[in-house]
């Protein structure tokens, strides 16, 4: 089988991480998520936990640490440097040059834009759907879920714009866009898998 990389961009609250994990398992390849940020942070000498301020109480620290470790939240501002951008590009390209995989976020679609063996997917959904998912997944009431959604959407948009000069939801450069309000996680996995079969010509 030829080498391939599937990148997954997403709006927060689409359960895209689960799509990526199941897709990678179905394809028999590795799923790269926070590892991309961790390796880049090590190269650029960035402390991923800078967002955890010392003046927060213990509960708030632990909650924020969960968000940082699970999704990379809060660490993004530390990546707004040329050194960090170059480190991230290096890690993503090195992995793409050595193995087939599914890459989650981290502007992988942009850093691999000159590679001819990629499939760039973007998952999105109406705000109401995403708020319900966030509220359920993280045991937050709807008001707090909406507040978190607004914060993370803004951070991700700013970061993607900073790196690429484009809006995060721009269809240009995306090969497949899926409304997660219309399809289940398994449906989305099947859609991407079928697209990958045609794109990379494997059975």
C-alpha positions as CSV (number, residue, x, y, z in Angstrom):
1,X,0.0,0.0,0.0
2,X,1.3,3.5,-0.8
3,X,1.9,5.9,2.0
4,X,-0.9,8.3,2.8
5,X,-1.9,10.9,5.4
6,X,-5.4,11.9,6.3
7,X,-5.6,15.2,8.1
8,X,-8.7,16.1,10.2
9,X,-9.6,19.7,11.0
10,X,-12.7,20.4,13.0
11,X,-14.9,22.7,14.9
12,X,-14.8,22.2,18.6
13,X,-17.6,20.0,19.9
14,X,-18.0,17.7,16.8
15,X,-16.6,14.6,18.5
16,X,-14.0,14.7,15.8
17,X,-11.4,13.0,18.0
18,X,-13.4,9.9,18.2
19,X,-13.8,10.0,14.4
20,X,-10.1,10.2,14.0
21,X,-9.4,7.4,16.5
22,X,-11.9,5.0,14.9
23,X,-10.7,5.9,11.4
24,X,-7.1,5.2,12.2
25,X,-8.1,1.9,13.8
26,X,-10.0,0.9,10.7
27,X,-7.1,1.8,8.5
28,X,-4.6,0.1,10.7
29,X,-2.4,3.3,11.1
30,X,-1.4,5.5,13.9
31,X,-3.6,8.4,15.1
32,X,-1.5,11.5,15.9
33,X,-3.2,14.1,18.2
34,X,-1.5,15.8,21.1
35,X,1.7,14.0,20.2
36,X,2.2,16.6,17.4
37,X,2.1,19.4,19.9
38,X,4.2,17.5,22.5
39,X,7.1,16.8,20.0
40,X,7.0,20.4,18.6
41,X,7.0,21.8,22.1
42,X,10.0,19.8,23.0
43,X,11.9,21.0,19.9
44,X,10.9,24.6,20.5
45,X,11.5,24.3,24.3
46,X,7.9,25.2,25.1
47,X,6.3,24.4,28.4
48,X,2.9,23.0,27.4
49,X,1.4,23.8,30.8
50,X,2.2,27.5,30.8
51,X,-1.5,28.1,30.7
52,X,-2.0,26.7,34.2
53,X,-1.6,29.8,36.3
54,X,-0.3,29.5,39.9
55,X,-3.0,31.7,41.3
56,X,-5.9,29.3,40.3
57,X,-7.4,27.1,42.9
58,X,-6.7,23.4,42.8
59,X,-9.9,22.4,41.1
60,X,-9.6,25.0,38.4
61,X,-6.0,24.0,37.8
62,X,-6.9,20.4,37.4
63,X,-9.8,21.2,35.1
64,X,-7.6,23.4,32.9
65,X,-4.8,20.9,32.9
66,X,-7.3,18.3,31.6
67,X,-8.2,20.6,28.7
68,X,-4.5,21.3,28.0
69,X,-3.5,17.7,28.1
70,X,-6.5,16.3,26.2
71,X,-6.9,18.9,23.5
72,X,-3.9,21.3,23.6
73,X,-6.0,24.2,24.9
74,X,-4.1,27.1,26.5
75,X,-0.8,26.0,25.1
76,X,-1.6,27.6,21.8
77,X,-0.3,31.1,22.7
78,X,3.1,29.6,23.3
79,X,3.1,28.3,19.7
80,X,2.7,31.9,18.3
81,X,6.4,32.2,17.5
82,X,8.4,31.4,14.4
83,X,10.5,28.9,16.2
84,X,7.4,27.0,17.4
85,X,5.8,27.1,13.9
86,X,8.9,25.7,12.3
87,X,9.1,23.0,15.0
88,X,5.5,22.0,14.3
89,X,6.0,21.9,10.6
90,X,9.2,19.8,11.0
91,X,7.4,17.2,13.2
92,X,4.4,16.9,10.9
93,X,6.4,16.6,7.7
94,X,8.8,14.1,9.3
95,X,6.0,11.8,10.3
96,X,4.3,12.2,6.9
97,X,7.5,11.2,5.2
98,X,7.9,8.0,7.2
99,X,4.5,6.5,7.7
100,X,0.8,6.4,6.8
101,X,-1.3,7.9,9.5
102,X,-4.2,10.1,10.6
103,X,-3.3,13.6,11.9
104,X,-5.6,15.6,14.1
105,X,-5.5,19.4,14.0
106,X,-2.3,21.4,14.3
107,X,-2.6,22.9,10.8
108,X,-1.4,19.6,9.3
109,X,-3.3,20.3,6.1
110,X,-1.4,23.5,5.6
111,X,2.0,22.1,6.5
112,X,1.5,19.2,4.1
113,X,-0.1,21.2,1.3
114,X,2.8,20.4,-1.1
115,X,2.5,16.6,-0.4
116,X,0.6,14.6,-3.0
117,X,-0.6,11.8,-0.8
118,X,-2.9,13.6,1.6
119,X,-6.7,13.7,2.1
120,X,-7.8,16.8,4.1
121,X,-11.0,16.4,6.0
122,X,-12.9,19.1,7.9
123,X,-15.7,18.2,10.4
124,X,-18.3,20.8,11.5
125,X,-21.7,21.1,13.0
126,X,-24.3,23.7,14.0
127,X,-23.6,25.5,17.3
128,X,-26.6,23.9,19.0
129,X,-25.3,20.4,18.2
130,X,-21.8,21.3,19.5
131,X,-23.1,22.8,22.7
132,X,-25.1,19.7,23.5
133,X,-22.1,17.5,22.8
134,X,-19.7,19.6,25.0
135,X,-22.3,19.7,27.8
136,X,-22.7,16.0,27.7
137,X,-19.0,15.0,27.2
138,X,-17.6,17.3,29.9
139,X,-20.5,17.5,32.4
140,X,-21.0,21.2,31.9
141,X,-24.3,23.1,31.9
142,X,-25.2,24.6,28.5
143,X,-24.1,28.1,29.6
144,X,-20.6,27.0,30.5
145,X,-20.5,24.7,27.4
146,X,-21.3,27.7,25.2
147,X,-18.7,29.8,26.9
148,X,-16.1,27.2,26.4
149,X,-17.1,26.7,22.8
150,X,-16.8,30.4,22.1
151,X,-13.4,30.6,23.7
152,X,-11.9,27.5,21.9
153,X,-13.4,28.5,18.5
154,X,-11.8,31.9,18.8
155,X,-8.4,30.5,19.9
156,X,-8.4,27.9,17.1
157,X,-9.5,30.4,14.5
158,X,-6.8,32.9,15.6
159,X,-4.2,30.2,15.5
160,X,-5.1,28.8,12.1
161,X,-5.2,32.3,10.7
162,X,-1.8,33.1,12.2
163,X,-0.3,30.0,10.7
164,X,-2.0,29.8,7.3
165,X,-3.4,33.3,6.6
166,X,-6.8,31.6,6.0
167,X,-10.0,31.1,7.9
168,X,-10.2,27.7,9.6
169,X,-13.5,26.8,8.0
170,X,-12.5,27.8,4.5
171,X,-13.4,25.1,2.0
172,X,-10.3,25.8,-0.1
173,X,-7.7,23.1,0.6
174,X,-10.3,20.8,2.1
175,X,-11.1,17.7,0.2
176,X,-14.0,16.4,2.2
177,X,-16.3,18.4,4.6
178,X,-18.8,16.5,6.8
179,X,-21.6,18.0,8.9
180,X,-21.6,15.9,12.1
181,X,-25.2,16.9,12.8
182,X,-26.2,14.8,9.7
183,X,-24.0,11.7,10.3
184,X,-23.0,9.6,13.3
185,X,-19.4,9.0,14.2
186,X,-19.4,5.6,12.5
187,X,-21.0,7.2,9.4
188,X,-18.3,9.8,9.2
189,X,-15.6,7.2,9.6
190,X,-17.2,5.2,6.7
191,X,-17.4,8.3,4.5
192,X,-13.8,9.2,5.1
193,X,-12.7,5.6,4.6
194,X,-14.5,5.3,1.3
195,X,-13.0,8.6,0.1
196,X,-9.6,7.4,1.1
197,X,-10.0,4.2,-0.8
198,X,-10.7,6.2,-4.0
199,X,-8.1,8.9,-3.3
200,X,-5.3,6.4,-2.5
201,X,-6.5,3.5,-4.7
202,X,-6.4,0.8,-2.0
203,X,-8.9,-1.9,-1.2
